[in-house]
């Protein structure tokens, strides 16, 4: 297999994003797994950021909104999942603002009602 060019690495990144949104950490890990050199990874990440294809703050907000509509996980579970996805500690501090206690309680009530009905 030949050397991975910037264009090939960008194609890999866009294909990886075509399935679902990714964090910066997930993308870097994916490109490293594909044996893309670090210099090319930094160029690709810069381009992805420039095109707004990867934005960890937007990812966090979308993740929380999807959680409210689909899963209703609590703040501990959300924090654990988001850490696993490689979000920075600064962004994780926003979790308290974006997922306040009142919203978490509403999620708890909804899960309890759903469990009670079965």
GIBEL-V471306 format. One record per helix or strand of 2 or more residues. SS is the DSSP state (a for helix, b for strand). FROM is the first residue (numbers start at 1). LEN is the number of residues. If there is no record, write none. Layout:
SS & FROM & LEN
SS & FROM & LEN
//
This chain:
a & 6 & 14
a & 24 & 10
a & 38 & 13
a & 56 & 16
a & 75 & 10
a & 89 & 10
a & 101 & 17
//
